[in-house]
């Protein structure tokens, strides 16, 4: 009888313990399965898995992030409205000043990579107003919120969260402290974790990749992103086109240069780069400008800019801002 009572007591205690463990809530819906998947993909050891569990437990859901990303998309602006957002006197002047302040390092990066210094400056100017606006959300909170509470893009953001959790040791701060945009983009160049993992560089060789504070890391990382996507040293970005009255409408595939200069010339489009190889890949871009329709011939380097942001208007804004910055910096040494 005593043995039976003892057995029942132990069973009751064990059941209570098991129920307590099972009842422990996940920090976020689907977090356990997510961490198990990440551990299986990476071969993480027990210590690493516990660190990840702790980080996700610390991550906070931010309703403002869901509201920001769920905001109805604005009607796509035509070029005549888009251009003035970025081509302002203030942004050009600030860009020229930034270029002059960091000319030695920027020119060094340009020589080594083939990516013009003014292009690097323009990217930083468009993305974060020359490093002034890099985001106020903890990257961990942003990626966790979008990974577990935003079904429309859950797969994408879970992939980014996986990459972010694996960046510990490479970053200049703790994973639960670094801040970025509401989408989890980081630093002056607004790198997402996947882009950071693939293309960010430790330009000053200090063992960390600091896209918030190290100019070496920032400049080399942006240039490396361009090089990795096919930037062609010394080649043009785009040319304003002269269009024949009987020009044929070419088949387009976004900003990808699916034609050649020769083909476009035969169809009635002539650019200012008359001495360019007729076999040079190119395509056509029409823009609704303030003075009317503009037609441009765009090349491989224009397409590379669009890998940073898929909008052709973004690519044109970055290109024209880079030209304005270079011209202003040259005029005011």
Buried (B, 14 or more C-beta within 10 A) or exposed (E): EEEEEEEEEEEEEEEEEEEEEEEEEBBBEBBEEBBEEBBEEBEBEEEBBEBBBEBBEBBEEBEEBBEBBEEEEEEEBEBBEBBEEBBEEEBBBBBBBBBBEBBEBBEBBBEEBBBBBBBBBBBBBBBBBBBEEBBEBBBBBBBBBBBBBBEEEBEBBBBBBBBBBBBBEBBBEEBBEBBBBBBBBBBBBBBBBBBBBEBBBBBBEEEBBBBBEBBBBBBBBBBBBBBEBEBBEEBBBBBEBEBEEEBEEBEEEEBBBBBBBBBBBEBBBBBEBEEBEEEBBBBBBBBEEEEEEBBBBBBBBBBBBBBBBEBBBBBBBBBBBBBBBBEBBEEEE
